[in-house]
Amino acid sequence: MKIFDIGTNHGHFTDEYIGLYPDIQVVCIEANPTLCNHLVNKYKTQPNINVYHYLVSQKSNEYVDFYINNECDGISTASTDWVDKSRFNNSKWSHPIQIESITIDDLIDSTFMPDMIKIDVEGYENIVIKGLTKKVDLIQFEWAEEEMESVKDTCEYLKSIGYTQFAYRFGDIPYSQIPTEYHTLENLQLFEQLIPSRKDKWGMLYAK
């Protein structure tokens, strides 16, 4: 099993998969420099887990503004809409710091072709996924109700590069609980349940 964990945060997703697949290979990518240092130390004795300090985006070799949430590092983001308009817009945000960007395509070229890509980047998923032009077996990314139009656009993009089957769930724990029933994008039935102004529902969306 080979995985990209984009937006690794404290590594809980990676930890769960290490427990399931002892011979797993993981590329962890984290934009927050403090968390990245934490991950480097956490996995320093595990050569099959490699940590990279990048902000995954639509283009490589740029410096992108990244906003750290001072109340919860798990909702830090490169999305100004997430900072200004999401359910967390009243949180305490830092002034942006600039982090070097890389695309998923370039990550693949410099590491390996993953079996699965997980993306949890707090409202920046659409931009991250548009840096992928090569279909991998399974991609999963976080969706949030207030980002419904962006999530729709992401799904349409994935369809354009060859993804035909989609599934979703509410919440994300346990991380390894991947849906078994998939639908065409037209029959997904997620978006009709969402009310963007409610800013409450969230979960993971899967494409293969």
C-alpha positions in Angstrom: 0.0 0.0 0.0 1.3 3.4 -1.0 -0.4 6.6 0.2 -0.1 10.4 -0.1 -1.3 12.0 3.1 -1.8 15.7 2.0 -2.5 17.9 5.0 -1.1 15.4 7.5 -1.6 17.6 10.5 -0.6 15.4 13.6 -0.5 12.2 11.6 -3.6 10.4 12.8 -4.6 9.2 9.3 -1.1 7.9 8.7 -1.0 6.2 12.1 -4.2 4.3 11.5 -3.0 3.0 8.1 0.4 2.0 9.6 -1.5 -0.1 12.0 -3.3 -1.8 9.2 -0.5 -2.2 6.7 2.9 -2.5 8.5 4.8 -2.4 5.1 3.0 0.7 4.0 4.8 3.6 2.2 3.5 7.1 3.0 4.4 10.5 1.7 3.2 13.0 4.4 2.9 16.6 3.2 2.3 19.4 5.7 2.4 23.1 5.2 2.4 24.2 8.8 6.2 24.4 9.7 5.7 23.6 13.4 3.6 20.5 12.6 6.0 19.5 9.8 8.9 19.5 12.4 6.7 17.4 14.7 6.1 14.9 12.0 9.8 14.6 11.1 10.6 13.8 14.7 7.6 11.5 15.1 8.5 9.3 12.1 12.3 9.6 12.1 12.7 5.9 12.9 10.3 4.8 10.2 12.1 4.9 6.8 8.8 4.0 5.0 7.3 7.3 6.1 8.6 10.4 4.4 7.7 13.9 5.5 7.8 16.9 3.1 7.3 20.6 4.0 5.2 21.9 1.1 1.9 23.5 0.4 0.3 21.3 -2.3 -1.3 23.5 -4.9 -2.2 23.8 -8.6 1.3 25.0 -9.5 4.8 24.1 -8.2 7.6 26.4 -7.2 5.4 29.3 -6.0 5.2 30.8 -2.6 1.6 30.7 -1.3 0.0 32.5 1.6 -0.8 30.1 4.4 -3.0 31.0 7.4 -2.5 29.3 10.7 -5.4 29.2 13.1 -4.2 30.1 16.5 -7.0 28.3 18.3 -6.9 25.0 16.3 -4.0 24.0 14.0 -6.3 21.5 12.3 -8.2 24.2 10.5 -5.2 26.1 9.1 -5.5 26.8 5.4 -4.3 28.5 2.2 -7.9 29.4 1.3 -8.9 33.0 2.0 -12.6 31.9 1.6 -12.1 29.5 4.5 -10.6 32.2 6.6 -13.2 34.9 5.7 -16.4 32.9 5.0 -16.4 29.5 6.6 -17.8 28.4 10.0 -14.4 29.3 11.4 -14.3 32.9 10.2 -14.5 34.3 13.7 -11.5 32.3 14.8 -8.1 33.8 15.5 -6.0 33.7 12.4 -2.3 34.5 12.1 -0.9 36.8 9.4 -0.1 34.6 6.4 3.2 33.0 6.0 4.5 31.9 2.6 5.1 28.3 1.9 6.6 26.8 -1.2 4.1 25.0 -3.4 4.2 21.6 -5.2 1.6 19.8 -7.3 0.5 16.3 -6.8 1.8 15.5 -10.3 5.3 16.6 -9.2 5.0 14.7 -6.0 4.3 11.6 -8.0 7.2 12.2 -10.3 9.6 12.7 -7.4 8.3 9.8 -5.2 5.9 7.1 -6.4 2.5 6.5 -7.9 0.2 6.1 -4.8 -2.6 3.7 -4.5 -4.6 6.3 -2.5 -4.4 10.1 -2.0 -6.0 11.6 1.0 -6.5 15.4 1.0 -7.6 17.4 4.1 -6.6 21.0 3.6 -9.6 23.0 4.9 -11.3 24.5 1.9 -8.2 24.4 -0.4 -9.0 20.9 -1.8 -10.2 22.2 -5.2 -6.9 23.9 -5.9 -4.9 20.9 -4.7 -6.7 18.4 -6.9 -6.3 20.6 -10.0 -2.6 19.9 -9.6 -3.3 16.3 -10.5 -3.6 15.1 -14.1 -2.9 11.4 -13.6 -5.7 9.2 -12.4 -4.7 7.2 -9.3 -6.7 4.2 -7.9 -8.5 6.1 -5.2 -8.7 9.7 -4.1 -10.4 11.0 -1.0 -10.9 14.6 0.1 -12.7 16.5 2.8 -15.9 18.4 1.9 -17.7 21.1 3.9 -21.2 22.3 3.4 -20.3 25.9 2.9 -17.9 24.9 0.1 -20.6 23.1 -1.9 -20.0 24.9 -5.2 -16.2 24.3 -4.9 -16.8 20.6 -4.1 -19.1 20.2 -7.2 -16.4 21.8 -9.3 -13.8 19.4 -7.8 -15.9 16.4 -8.7 -16.4 17.7 -12.3 -12.7 18.1 -12.6 -12.0 14.6 -11.3 -14.6 13.3 -13.8 -12.7 15.1 -16.6 -9.5 13.2 -15.8 -11.1 9.8 -15.8 -12.9 9.3 -12.4 -16.3 7.7 -12.9 -17.3 6.4 -9.5 -18.0 8.6 -6.4 -19.0 8.0 -2.8 -19.2 10.1 0.3 -19.6 9.9 4.1 -20.3 12.3 6.9 -17.3 12.8 9.2 -14.0 11.0 8.8 -13.4 8.6 11.7 -12.3 5.8 11.4 -10.2 7.0 8.5 -9.9 3.5 7.0 -13.7 3.1 6.8 -13.9 3.6 3.0 -17.4 3.3 1.4 -18.1 0.2 -0.7 -21.1 1.6 -2.6 -20.2 4.0 -5.4 -22.3 5.9 -7.9 -21.9 8.1 -11.0 -21.4 11.7 -10.2 -25.0 12.4 -11.5 -26.4 9.9 -9.0 -24.3 10.8 -6.0 -27.1 12.5 -4.0 -24.8 14.4 -1.7 -25.3 17.9 -2.9 -29.1 17.9 -2.6 -28.7 17.3 1.1 -26.5 20.4 1.7 -27.4 23.9 2.6 -24.3 26.1 2.2 -25.6 28.8 4.5 -26.0 26.3 7.3 -22.2 25.7 7.5 -22.6 22.5 9.6 -22.3 19.3 7.6 -18.9 17.9 6.5 -17.2 14.7 5.7 -15.1 12.9 3.0 -15.7 12.3 -0.6 -14.2 9.4 -2.5 -13.5 9.0 -6.3 -12.2 6.1 -8.3 
